[in-house]
Amino acid sequence: MNIFKRCIIFSIFIFSAVNASAGIVTVRILTSRVINTFIFSPLSGSYKLLGDGKLIADSADGSGIFQMSIENDSILLKTFERTIGKFASIKFFAKENPSSFKIKAVVPESKLRVYDDDMEVSLSADRKQFLLVNKVDLEKYIGGVVESESGTKTSLEYYKLQSILCRTYLLANLNRHIADGYQVCDDVHCQAYLSKCKESEIAQAVTATKGLVVVDNDLNLITAAFHSNCGGQTVNSQDVWSISTGYLKSVKDTFCLRQPHAKWQRTIPLEDWKSYLQLKHKYPVDDTIKMNTASNFNQANGRAIFFVDKDLKIPLKVIRADFQLKSTYFSVEQKGDNVVFSGRGYGHGVGLCQEGAMKMAKFKYSYKSILSYYYKDVHLVDLSALNYFRQE
């Protein structure tokens, strides 16, 4: 690709990404729950409340508690004192910055959650469940994602790295749900986003890395894949998703080996194992030699892609999914009438090993060093420093 064409593509990328990073993200919250009734209450600041575009309350604050439920294909809005009315949509707009709100599902009941900025309430197409959308500043969203994905017991340097990866992932998948009326969901389908960021060190990391994203040699946002623990070796992207990338390559990782998710075991009856292999994969279980091989499979010397017999090409990722195993990095050993899966790691194994990266950060590796350890031939781009591209 010539330098002129690269600059044009880069200018377009920067223009789009800077616009996104300067704005808001629309996130569906409580995505996986079918909610019939919930309660909304401002936590900080005050809110303007609109029903079907008309002003209901101009300054709702922490003293106001609003209950919403589904009734006859509409949203019934109430307070403890009175019924306000029925609406097709309800919007809560923050009047000050910062402002935050509490939300709690009542039917069925769930834990209270806290979010920043605005919320829009409508019903799904079948009118049987709520569609709750948090309209939130992008960097505040990143803070909430980092806390949801990483927890609150690691280091500032790791939080910086995770902030950059979560921001990169968001911008690469910004309109994944645009046809559904929002940009991203709060589930692992996009990125986990369980609440606003409450940890000051995470907020500090997000601020310190504001605008930073990761690109490959062609200036494309990378697939910022990460997982809990690789068990000692990450996986090539093509071995999991059949898509080869120059930066998601298998690397040895000794940092995660003594971490919480480094090892696991699962025991199943031998007869169940035989039935599974025969019925799903047509494995010759009556062949004593082959069955002995299938019941004594070893990955001690590194990760494999296929199980035992390369001619049958049984992907390990299929066995993992069928038995809901923590990873594909497992060995199988027959013990009496059972087979024991002895596994390593937790997750798909591609990209960043979170527990390994956390350990590296504790050993005082910089977030840039950790990034280059798990992702090959990638580059950090500071969007705010490249605004001049928008003027070319």
DRENLUMVEX-502877 format. One record per atom (N, C-alpha, C): x, y, z. Coordinates in pm, whole numbers, padded with zeros to 5 digits, always signed. Layout:
BEGIN
XYZ ...
This chain:
BEGIN
+00086-00120+00000 +00000+00000+00000 +00089+00124+00000 +00064+00219-00094 +00150+00337-00099 +00119+00433+00015 +00215+00524+00040 +00205+00611+00158 +00086+00704+00149 +00051+00748+00026 -00063+00839+00011 -00193+00770+00050 -00209+00646+00001 -00331+00571+00033 -00339+00541+00181 -00224+00509+00243 -00222+00480+00386 -00264+00602+00467 -00219+00721+00422 -00255+00844+00493 -00403+00874+00482 -00461+00847+00363 -00606+00868+00345 -00685+00776+00438 -00648+00646+00438 -00718+00550+00524 -00701+00588+00670 -00579+00626+00706 -00552+00665+00844 -00632+00788+00883 -00645+00885+00791 -00722+01005+00819 -00868+00972+00846 -00923+00881+00763 -01063+00839+00782 -01080+00770+00916 -00983+00681+00947 -00989+00610+01075 -00985+00706+01193 -00890+00800+01188 -00876+00895+01297 -01000+00982+01310 -01053+01026+01197 -01173+01111+01201 -01287+01039+01270 -01310+00913+01233 -01421+00836+01290 -01397+00807+01438 -01274+00764+01470 -01246+00724+01607 -01246+00842+01703 -01192+00957+01659 -01191+01074+01747 -01333+01121+01772 -01417+01121+01668 -01557+01157+01688 -01623+01067+01790 -01595+00935+01780 -01655+00840+01874 -01605+00865+02015 -01472+00884+02029 -01415+00898+02163 -01457+01028+02229 -01505+01124+02150 -01547+01252+02207 -01692+01249+02250 -01766+01140+02218 -01909+01140+02239 -01957+01043+02344 -02074+00987+02318 -02138+00896+02411 -02157+00760+02347 -02183+00662+02431 -02210+00526+02386 -02349+00488+02435 -02426+00423+02351 -02557+00374+02392 -02544+00224+02421 -02567+00188+02547 -02544+00052+02593 -02673-00007+02649 -02715-00119+02595 -02828-00187+02658 -02781-00251+02787 -02849-00221+02897 -02812-00277+03027 -02914-00383+03070 -02872-00471+03158 -02953-00585+03203 -03003-00664+03081 -02914-00682+02985 -02949-00744+02858 -03003-00885+02875 -02941-00964+02960 -02976-01106+02971 -03097-01132+03061 -03157-01027+03115 -03271-01045+03206 -03401-01000+03141 -03504-01082+03158 -03638-01046+03112 -03709-00981+03230 -03715-00847+03229 -03764-00772+03345 -03906-00723+03320 -03991-00740+03420 -04129-00691+03411 -04151-00564+03492 -04075-00549+03602 -04088-00432+03687 -03951-00394+03742 -03921-00264+03744 -03795-00220+03802 -03812-00081+03863 -03714-00041+03943 -03715+00088+04012 -03594+00169+03967 -03617+00297+03941 -03512+00392+03904 -03508+00503+04009 -03385+00543+04050 -03372+00654+04143 -03240+00726+04118 -03241+00859+04107 -03115+00933+04094 -03028+00909+04217 -02898+00896+04195 -02803+00880+04305 -02728+01009+04332 -02682+01074+04225 -02616+01204+04238 -02664+01293+04125 -02664+01424+04149 -02718+01516+04049 -02869+01511+04045 -02926+01576+03946 -03072+01573+03928 -03104+01541+03783 -03226+01494+03759 -03265+01443+03628 -03392+01509+03578 -03397+01529+03447 -03518+01570+03379 -03585+01444+03327 -03715+01431+03352 -03790+01311+03317 -03891+01342+03208 -03883+01268+03096 -03975+01286+02985 -04050+01157+02958 -04181+01170+02930 -04263+01058+02889 -04319+01084+02751 -04284+00999+02655 -04324+01020+02514 -04291+01160+02467 -04176+01210+02510 -04126+01339+02464 -04179+01459+02542 -04270+01436+02636 -04327+01547+02714 -04267+01550+02855 -04242+01669+02906 -04180+01685+03036 -04274+01637+03147 -04224+01547+03232 -04298+01497+03347 -04244+01559+03476 -04112+01562+03488 -04048+01621+03606 -03922+01693+03560 -03898+01813+03611 -03786+01893+03565 -03662+01879+03652 -03680+01829+03774 -03564+01823+03863 -03578+01709+03963 -03582+01584+03910 -03588+01467+03997 -03450+01442+04057 -03443+01427+04189 -03315+01403+04255 -03322+01275+04338 -03227+01261+04431 -03218+01139+04509 -03339+01108+04594 -03425+01206+04614 -03547+01181+04693 -03657+01118+04610 -03639+01112+04478 -03741+01058+04390 -03715+00913+04353 -03815+00828+04369 -03805+00687+04332 -03919+00658+04236 -03884+00606+04117 -03983+00580+04014 -03988+00430+03984 -04109+00378+03981 -04128+00238+03947 -04190+00227+03809 -04136+00137+03727 -04189+00113+03593 -04221-00034+03576 -04337-00062+03521 -04379-00200+03494 -04452-00205+03361 -04463-00325+03306 -04531-00343+03177 -04678-00372+03202 -04763-00294+03140 -04907-00314+03155 -04976-00282+03023 -05039-00385+02967 -05114-00367+02840 -05029-00301+02731 -04911-00358+02708 -04821-00313+02602 -04768-00171+02624 -04778-00119+02744 -04728+00015+02774 -04642+00010+02900 -04573+00121+02926 -04492+00134+03047 -04574+00213+03149 -04606+00148+03259 -04679+00214+03368 -04577+00277+03461 -04584+00408+03477 -04489+00482+03560 -04557+00528+03688 -04494+00495+03805 -04552+00531+03934 -04443+00580+04027 -04485+00655+04129 -04401+00681+04245 -04470+00614+04364 -04412+00629+04483 -04478+00571+04600 -04610+00642+04630 -04621+00767+04585 -04739+00846+04619 -04850+00838+04514 -04812+00821+04387 -04916+00831+04283 -04875+00759+04155 -04978+00733+04073 -04955+00680+03938 -04942+00798+03843 -04833+00803+03768 -04809+00916+03677 -04877+00894+03543 -04872+00771+03490 -04938+00745+03363 -04872+00631+03287 -04922+00609+03164 -04869+00505+03077 -04802+00571+02956 -04688+00511+02914 -04609+00571+02807 -04548+00462+02719 -04514+00502+02598 -04441+00411+02509 -04292+00417+02536 -04243+00534+02579 -04101+00548+02611 -04085+00652+02721 -03981+00634+02802 -03950+00725+02912 -03800+00753+02907 -03764+00880+02928 -03623+00917+02924 -03584+00996+03048 -03470+00960+03103 -03413+01031+03217 -03284+01100+03171 -03285+01234+03167 -03170+01312+03122 -03102+01380+03240 -02973+01357+03256 -02897+01420+03364 -02886+01570+03339 -02911+01650+03442 -02904+01796+03429 -02766+01849+03466 -02687+01771+03538 -02552+01813+03575 -02453+01702+03542 -02327+01740+03535 -02220+01644+03515 -02119+01660+03629 -02095+01558+03711 -02144+01421+03694 -02282+01398+03757 -02353+01302+03701 -02479+01254+03759 -02482+01102+03743 -02547+01036+03837 -02556+00891+03830 -02691+00846+03885 -02729+00723+03854 -02858+00672+03899 -02847+00527+03943 -02946+00487+04025 -02957+00349+04070 -03072+00282+03996 -03054+00153+03968 -03161+00077+03905 -03165-00062+03968 -03286-00109+03995 -03302-00240+04057 -03424-00310+04000 -03403-00429+03946 -03515-00509+03897 -03593-00563+04016 -03727-00555+04007 -03815-00601+04114 -03881-00733+04076 -03926-00744+03950 -03988-00867+03899 -03922-00903+03767 -03834-01008+03765 -03780-01080+03881 -03676-00996+03953 -03651-01026+04078 -03563-00943+04159 -03416-00965+04123 -03339-00858+04126 -03195-00867+04103 -03125-00764+04191 -02992-00771+04192 -02914-00678+04272 -02920-00536+04215 -02905-00439+04303 -02904-00299+04261 -02777-00271+04180 -02793-00190+04075 -02680-00148+03994 -02678+00004+03985 -02560+00059+03959 -02542+00203+03951 -02475+00239+03819 -02526+00342+03752 -02471+00384+03623 -02459+00536+03617 -02373+00582+03527 -02356+00725+03501 -02451+00773+03394 -02477+00905+03396 -02540+00979+03286 -02686+00941+03264 -02730+00919+03141 -02872+00912+03106 -02922+00769+03089 -03057+00757+03092 -03117+00628+03061 -03246+00646+02983 -03266+00560+02883 -03388+00559+02804 -03458+00425+02823 -03589+00430+02842 -03669+00311+02870 -03772+00294+02759 -03775+00177+02698 -03880+00144+02600 -03910-00005+02612 -03994-00056+02523 -04028-00198+02526 -03973-00267+02402 -03948-00396+02415 -03902-00476+02302 -04010-00484+02196 -03975-00535+02080 -04069-00540+01968 -04194-00622+02002 -04179-00727+02084 -04295-00808+02121 -04370-00750+02242 -04320-00635+02294 -04384-00563+02406 -04388-00645+02536 -04300-00744+02548 -04303-00832+02664 -04189-00810+02762 -04091-00727+02726 -03981-00699+02817 -03928-00558+02794 -03857-00508+02894 -03802-00375+02885 -03675-00373+02801 -03655-00261+02733 -03531-00232+02664 -03472-00110+02734 -03371-00134+02817 -03311-00029+02899 -03176+00010+02840 -03161+00137+02802 -03041+00183+02734 -02977+00295+02815 -02852+00273+02853 -02771+00373+02922 -02695+00456+02818 -02721+00586+02814 -02646+00676+02727 -02538+00739+02812 -02414+00697+02786 -02306+00728+02880 -02182+00777+02805 -02110+00868+02869 -01982+00914+02815 -01891+00795+02789 -01823+00796+02675 -01743+00681+02634 -01638+00643+02739 -01566+00739+02793 -01460+00707+02888 -01516+00655+03020 -01634+00704+03061 -01699+00649+03180 -01740+00504+03155 -01788+00478+03034 -01822+00340+02997 -01700+00250+03004 -01587+00297+02952 -01464+00217+02956 -01428+00183+03100 -01440+00280+03191 -01412+00253+03332 -01501+00143+03388 -01630+00148+03354 -01722+00045+03401 -01689-00092+03344 -01647-00097+03218 -01610-00223+03155 -01484-00281+03220 -01384-00197+03241 -01258-00245+03301 -01286-00304+03439 -01369-00237+03519 -01401-00288+03652 -01478-00419+03643 -01570-00429+03548 -01649-00550+03531 -01565-00666+03481 -01471-00639+03391 -01390-00744+03330 -01270-00784+03416 -01219-00692+03499 -01093-00716+03569 -01105-00724+03720 -01213-00675+03777 -01224-00668+03921 -01147-00549+03977 -01131-00547+04108 -01073-00430+04174 -00950-00463+04258 -00883-00574+04229 -00773-00617+04315 -00641-00632+04240 -00621-00552+04138 -00495-00560+04066 -00429-00422+04065 -00341-00395+03968 -00255-00278+03975 -00290-00173+03870 -00243-00052+03893 -00268+00061+03802 -00216+00031+03663 -00097-00027+03651 -00039-00053+03519 -00123-00151+03440 -00177-00252+03508 -00266-00345+03440 -00395-00275+03397 -00450-00192+03483 -00573-00120+03448 -00552-00031+03325 -00433+00026+03312 -00405+00106+03193 -00414+00021+03067 -00352-00095+03071 -00356-00185+02956 -00498-00229+02925 -00573-00269+03027 -00709-00316+03005 -00797-00203+02952 -00774-00080+02997 -00849+00035+02946 -00827+00052+02796 -00703+00042+02754 -00670+00057+02612 -00735-00053+02529 -00730-00177+02578 -00788-00288+02504 -00940-00277+02498 -01003-00238+02608 -01149-00224+02608 -01193-00110+02516 -01116-00002+02513 -01147+00110+02424 -01131+00068+02278 -01025-00005+02250 -01001-00054+02114 -01114-00146+02070 -01153-00237+02158 -01261-00331+02125 -01391-00257+02099 -01420-00159+02183 -01543-00082+02164 -01546-00013+02029 -01440+00059+01996 -01438+00136+01871 -01440+00045+01749 -01387-00076+01762 -01390-00170+01651 -01527-00235+01634 -01608-00230+01739 -01741-00295+01735 -01851-00199+01776 -01834-00072+01743 -01918+00032+01801 -02064+00019+01764 -02094-00031+01646 -02234-00036+01602 -02284-00179+01586 -02234-00267+01672 -02271-00408+01662 -02422-00429+01675 -02491-00345+01755 -02635-00363+01778 -02716-00244+01725 -02662-00173+01629 -02729-00051+01585 -02868-00080+01531 -02888-00195+01470 -03021-00232+01417 -03121-00257+01529 -03070-00280+01650 -03158-00305+01766 -03191-00178+01842 -03133-00064+01800 -03164+00062+01864 -03062+00108+01966 -02950+00040+01974 -02841+00079+02063 -02711+00030+01999 -02596+00068+02056 -02469+00034+01992 -02408-00096+02041 -02405-00115+02173 -02347-00237+02231 -02434-00284+02347 -02417-00411+02383 -02488-00466+02499 -02392-00474+02617 -02445-00508+02733 -02361-00514+02853 -02316-00655+02887 -02336-00747+02794 -02302-00887+02817 -02169-00920+02750 -02121-01043+02768 -01992-01083+02710 -01998-01088+02558 -02117-01083+02499 -02129-01074+02354 -02058-00950+02303 -02061-00843+02380 -01985-00721+02350 -01873-00711+02454 -01900-00645+02565 -01809-00645+02680 -01893-00637+02806 -01849-00705+02911 -01923-00698+03038 -01920-00555+03091 -02039-00507+03131 -02055-00370+03181 -02163-00375+03287 -02121-00398+03412 -02217-00427+03518 -02252-00307+03604 -02177-00198+03591 -02206-00079+03669 -02109+00031+03628 -02129+00150+03685 -02032+00256+03669 -01903+00219+03741 -01795+00283+03705 -01668+00259+03771 -01669+00323+03910 -01638+00241+04010 -01633+00291+04148 -01491+00292+04204 -01398+00225+04139 -01261+00213+04186 -01178+00331+04133 -01124+00410+04224 -01051+00532+04185 -00929+00502+04099 -00862+00390+04126 -00742+00356+04050 -00777+00322+03905 -00894+00260+03883 -00938+00232+03746 -00970+00362+03674 -01041+00452+03742 -01072+00583+03682 -00943+00656+03646 -00843+00645+03731 -00713+00708+03705 -00648+00647+03580 -00657+00516+03565 -00598+00448+03449 -00668+00488+03320 -00801+00499+03325 -00877+00539+03208 -00837+00680+03165 -00827+00769+03262 -00787+00907+03232 -00645+00914+03176 -00554+00835+03233 -00415+00836+03189 -00397+00784+03047 -00489+00700+03002 -00478+00641+02868 -00584+00693+02772 -00650+00801+02808 -00761+00851+02726 -00719+00868+02580 -00800+00812+02490 -00774+00824+02348 -00679+00722+02291 -00615+00640+02374 -00520+00541+02323 -00592+00416+02275 -00558+00372+02155 -00609+00246+02100 -00493+00172+02035 -00519+00047+01996 -00415-00037+01937 -00451-00067+01792 -00355-00048+01702 -00375-00077+01559 -00268-00173+01511 -00297-00240+01396 -00198-00329+01337 -00114-00254+01234 -00035-00324+01158 +00054-00260+01062 -00020-00193+00947 -00147-00232+00926 -00229-00169+00822 -00319-00060+00879 -00291-00021+01003 -00362+00088+01071 -00508+00054+01100 -00539-00075+01108 -00673-00118+01149 -00675-00143+01298 -00786-00110+01362 -00802-00146+01502 -00791-00297+01516 -00715-00342+01613 -00698-00485+01629 -00821-00548+01693 -00831-00680+01680 -00926-00757+01759 -00864-00774+01897 -00909-00695+01992 -00844-00687+02124 -00893-00801+02213 -00862-00924+02172 -00909-01041+02245 -00834-01059+02376 -00907-01103+02478 -00844-01138+02605 -00925-01247+02673 -00863-01315+02766 -00925-01426+02837 -00867-01432+02978 -00921-01517+03062 -00882-01519+03203 -00742-01575+03224 -00716-01696+03173 -00587-01761+03197 -00558-01856+03081 -00438-01850+03025 -00405-01933+02908 -00346-02068+02947 -00314-02090+03074 -00258-02217+03117 -00112-02235+03083 -00048-02130+03036 +00095-02139+03005 +00128-02117+02859 +00025-02113+02773 +00049-02090+02631 -00079-02035+02568 -00070-01920+02503 -00186-01865+02433 -00204-01938+02300 -00309-01904+02227 -00348-01977+02107 -00346-01885+01986 -00308-01939+01871 -00322-01865+01746 -00470-01839+01718 -00502-01722+01666 -00642-01688+01642 -00709-01786+01546 -00635-01834+01445 -00695-01924+01347 -00731-02060+01406 -00669-02095+01519 -00700-02224+01583 -00833-02221+01657 -00883-02101+01683 -01010-02087+01755 -01120-02034+01663 -01088-01931+01584 -01189-01863+01504 -01170-01879+01354 -01071-01959+01312 -01042-01981+01169 -01007-01852+01096 -00962-01752+01171 -00920-01624+01112 -00777-01597+01156 -00687-01592+01060 -00546-01570+01092 -00515-01421+01098 -00448-01379+01203 -00403-01241+01214 -00254-01241+01246 -00187-01135+01204 -00045-01127+01227 -00008-01100+01371 -00103-01056+01452 -00071-01014+01589 -00126-01107+01697 -00220-01195+01663 -00274-01289+01762 -00209-01425+01742 -00083-01435+01786 -00005-01556+01771 +00019-01621+01907 +00038-01753+01905 +00063-01827+02027 +00195-01785+02091 +00192-01759+02221 +00314-01727+02296 +00317-01809+02425 +00437-01846+02467 +00454-01913+02596 +00436-01810+02707 +00370-01853+02815 +00341-01760+02924 +00358-01832+03057 +00467-01802+03127 +00490-01863+03258 +00432-01780+03371 +00388-01658+03340 +00341-01567+03445 +00209-01612+03507 +00127-01685+03430 -00007-01720+03479 -00014-01857+03545 +00098-01930+03553 +00093-02071+03588 +00048-02098+03731 +00072-02006+03823 +00031-02029+03962 -00085-01940+04004 -00159-01895+03908 -00272-01808+03934 -00401-01888+03953 -00508-01826+04003 -00629-01900+04042 -00690-01990+03936 -00684-01950+03808 -00749-02028+03704 -00651-02108+03619 -00534-02135+03674 -00430-02204+03597 -00461-02352+03574 -00530-02418+03670 -00555-02561+03658 -00700-02594+03697 -00750-02702+03638 -00884-02749+03671 -00895-02899+03638 -00998-02964+03693 -01024-03104+03663 -01173-03129+03645 -01203-03230+03564 -01342-03270+03543 -01343-03421+03521 -01429-03493+03592 -01439-03638+03581 -01575-03677+03524 -01572-03768+03422 -01697-03818+03366 -01688-03970+03353 -01802-04041+03353 -01798-04187+03337 -01740-04227+03201 -01662-04334+03200 -01601-04382+03076 -01706-04415+02970 -01818-04473+03011 -01922-04509+02915 -01984-04385+02850 -01997-04276+02926 -02047-04152+02868 -01949-04096+02765 -01822-04108+02796 -01717-04062+02704 -01720-04143+02574 -01735-04275+02587 -01743-04361+02469 -01865-04326+02385 -01979-04311+02450 -02102-04280+02376 -02090-04148+02303 -02032-04050+02368 -02014-03919+02305 -01926-03930+02181 -01811-03996+02193 -01720-04008+02080 -01783-04085+01964 -01858-04190+01997 -01918-04272+01893 -02034-04202+01823 -02125-04144+01902 -02246-04088+01845 -02220-03955+01773 -02138-03869+01831 -02117-03738+01769 -02005-03738+01667 -01899-03815+01694 -01780-03805+01608 -01749-03934+01534 -01835-04036+01551 -01816-04164+01483 -01677-04223+01509 -01631-04203+01631 -01501-04255+01670 -01512-04406+01692 -01415-04486+01644 -01423-04633+01654 -01394-04683+01796 -01494-04673+01883 -01474-04708+02024 -01454-04857+02046 -01491-04939+01946 -01471-05083+01959 -01328-05124+01928 -01252-05033+01872 -01110-05058+01846 -01033-05032+01976 -00983-05136+02038 -00920-05125+02170 -00804-05027+02170 -00722-05033+02066 -00605-04945+02061 -00647-04799+02049 -00742-04774+01959 -00786-04635+01940 -00859-04583+02063 -00938-04669+02127 -01010-04624+02246 -00913-04598+02361 -00808-04677+02368 -00705-04652+02469 -00637-04517+02445 -00616-04485+02316 -00558-04356+02281 -00651-04242+02320 -00781-04260+02292 -00879-04156+02321 -00898-04135+02471 -00865-04234+02550 -00881-04224+02695 -00750-04191+02765 -00645-04167+02686 -00516-04128+02742 -00450-04027+02648 -00513-03913+02639 -00470-03806+02549 -00392-03702+02629 -00279-03659+02576 -00189-03574+02654 -00149-03448+02579 -00163-03331+02646 -00116-03205+02590 -00005-03144+02676 +00071-03231+02742 +00175-03182+02834 +00283-03103+02762 +00304-03130+02634 +00413-03065+02560 +00366-02947+02476 +00248-02897+02502 +00198-02781+02428 +00058-02803+02375 -00002-02696+02333 -00142-02700+02288 -00157-02772+02154 -00266-02847+02142 -00305-02910+02015 -00430-02841+01964 -00464-02868+01839 -00586-02813+01779 -00695-02920+01773 -00651-03041+01737 -00746-03152+01721 -00723-03258+01827 -00827-03335+01851 -00823-03440+01952 -00772-03571+01891 -00666-03625+01940 -00610-03757+01913 -00584-03786+01765 -00691-03816+01692 -00679-03866+01555 -00693-03751+01456 -00584-03710+01394 -00587-03597+01302 -00672-03626+01179 -00688-03755+01143 -00770-03789+01027 -00917-03757+01051 -00964-03778+01174 -01102-03746+01206 -01123-03596+01226 -01016-03525+01261 -01021-03380+01281 -01133-03337+01376 -01130-03391+01497 -01226-03349+01600 -01167-03227+01670 -01222-03108+01648 -01163-02989+01711 -01180-02993+01863 -01074-02960+01932 -01081-02954+02078 -01183-02852+02125 -01203-02746+02047 -01300-02644+02087 -01443-02698+02087 -01469-02801+02005 -01602-02863+02004 -01622-02945+02131 -01520-03022+02169 -01529-03100+02293 -01545-03007+02412 -01470-02897+02411 -01481-02799+02521 -01624-02748+02532 -01684-02711+02419 -01821-02656+02421 -01922-02761+02466 -01908-02883+02416 -02006-02988+02447 -02005-03026+02594 -01888-03025+02655 -01876-03063+02797 -01863-02942+02889 -01872-02823+02831 -01862-02698+02907 -01735-02695+02993 -01624-02726+02928 -01494-02725+02995 -01439-02583+02998 -01347-02558+03086 -01294-02423+03103 -01201-02381+02989 -01141-02477+02920 -01050-02444+02810 -01033-02566+02721 -00961-02549+02610 -00926-02662+02524 -00791-02723+02562 -00727-02665+02661 -00593-02708+02700 -00606-02814+02808 -00641-02938+02769 -00664-03044+02866 -00602-03176+02818 -00573-03260+02914 -00533-03398+02888 -00641-03490+02942 -00649-03612+02887 -00751-03709+02928 -00680-03835+02977 -00724-03887+03091 -00665-04009+03147 -00775-04098+03203 -00772-04226+03163 -00869-04320+03218 -00827-04364+03357 -00923-04357+03450 -00900-04404+03587 -01018-04492+03627 -00999-04624+03613 -01108-04716+03643 -01221-04700+03544 -01341-04676+03595 -01459-04661+03510 -01485-04516+03472 -01388-04430+03496 -01403-04287+03463 -01289-04240+03374 -01310-04126+03313 -01200-04054+03249 -01190-03918+03317 -01067-03875+03339 -01042-03749+03409 -00981-03650+03311 -01046-03535+03297 -00993-03425+03219 -00910-03338+03314 -00782-03329+03289 -00694-03241+03367 -00660-03121+03279 -00715-03006+03315 -00705-02891+03227 -00619-02780+03280 -00583-02693+03188 -00503-02575+03219 -00571-02453+03157 -00579-02345+03237 -00631-02220+03185 -00782-02211+03186 -00830-02090+03151 -00974-02061+03152 -01002-01960+03041 -01081-02002+02943 -01115-01913+02833 -01063-01964+02699 -01087-01882+02594 -01051-01926+02459 -00900-01926+02434 -00822-01853+02512 -00678-01859+02501 -00615-01766+02400 -00695-01682+02334 -00642-01593+02230 -00611-01455+02289 -00495-01399+02252 -00462-01262+02292 -00411-01251+02434 -00460-01151+02506 -00411-01122+02640 -00459-01226+02741 -00364-01282+02817 -00395-01365+02932 -00405-01271+03051 -00525-01251+03104 -00543-01150+03208 -00462-01180+03333 -00466-01304+03380 -00393-01334+03503 -00242-01327+03481 -00197-01363+03362 -00055-01347+03331 -00015-01202+03325 -00100-01120+03262 -00072-00977+03252 -00074-00909+03388 -00167-00950+03474 -00171-00895+03609 -00043-00926+03685 +00008-01049+03667 +00132-01087+03734 +00249-01006+03678 +00252-00986+03548 +00358-00905+03488 +00356-00762+03544 +00235-00707+03558 +00223-00572+03612 +00275-00566+03756 +00251-00671+03834 +00303-00674+03971 +00455-00682+03973 +00512-00740+03867 +00658-00747+03854 +00715-00620+03791 +00633-00516+03781 +00674-00383+03736 +00700-00373+03586 +00643-00466+03507 +00645-00446+03363 +00549-00332+03328 +00583-00250+03231 +00496-00142+03188 +00381-00198+03103 +00275-00120+03092 +00162-00167+03011 +00203-00183+02865 +00298-00104+02818 +00346-00117+02680 +00422-00248+02662 +00501-00285+02760 +00576-00411+02752 +00481-00530+02755 +00380-00523+02839 +00283-00633+02847 +00206-00645+02716 +00169-00531+02659 +00097-00531+02531 +00179-00601+02423 +00307-00566+02412 +00391-00624+02307 +00424-00771+02333 +00410-00815+02458 +00434-00955+02490 +00321-01044+02435 +00198-00997+02446 +00084-01079+02405 +00035-01051+02263 +00061-00932+02210 +00018-00896+02075 +00143-00858+01994 +00162-00922+01881 +00283-00900+01803 +00260-00796+01692 +00361-00709+01673 +00358-00611+01563 +00234-00522+01567 +00206-00466+01685 +00094-00372+01698 +00149-00237+01743 +00065-00135+01733 +00109+00001+01762 +00004+00074+01844 +00048+00150+01942 -00041+00237+02018 -00060+00367+01942 -00183+00412+01928 -00214+00536+01860 -00287+00628+01956 -00235+00747+01972 -00299+00848+02056 -00387+00934+01966 -00515+00912+01971 -00608+00982+01883 -00605+01133+01904 -00595+01175+02028 -00599+01319+02056 -00477+01390+01999 -00366+01320+01981 -00245+01383+01927 -00245+01387+01775 -00347+01325+01713 -00349+01316+01568 -00470+01386+01508 -00523+01483+01576 -00639+01557+01526 -00609+01630+01394 -00483+01659+01371 -00451+01734+01250 -00487+01655+01124 -00498+01523+01134 -00537+01444+01018 -00676+01481+00969 -00760+01525+01062 -00896+01562+01024 -00899+01687+00937 -00793+01761+00937 -00789+01888+00864 -00717+01877+00730 -00666+01755+00702 -00592+01737+00576 -00689+01743+00457 
